[in-house]
């Protein structure tokens, strides 16, 4: 069994992280929209460009990860269990970092092949 002191520490961490999650919610939703706009703009160009096939898939993966972050953030903000909110906050952190890295890889790939 976990001591009560650990529960109070988790509750304090959740209260501190709540503001971060609220700020991250708008950033994550904006980045998901940016990825979707990038997909639309990439399809607007010449169809014979083969570099876009991989870039499209990577950007679509980033968009999916950002949307997953939005759902997990909303769940973390709405849950009543401090332990679950803390766990969801850590999961959101990792998924957000993976999505940002995925977006960076796609951008580097596009810059390399276009320029």
C-alpha angles and dihedrals in degrees: 000000000000116000121247091245089066090051092053091048090051090049090052091048091050092050090050093045094049092080091048091051091050091053092043090053094066093041092050094048090049092050091050089053091047091053091050091048090050090053090053093048093048091055091052094067130076113317096218095069105112095188090074096067094073093036091052092054094046093049090047089053090051091050090050091050092049091050089050088053091053092053093046092048091052090049091049092050094048101043119102095207112091091201092054091045090052092049093047090049091056091047090050090051092055096043091048091052092048090049092050091049091049090052090049091051091050092048092049090049092051093046091048095052100036099045 
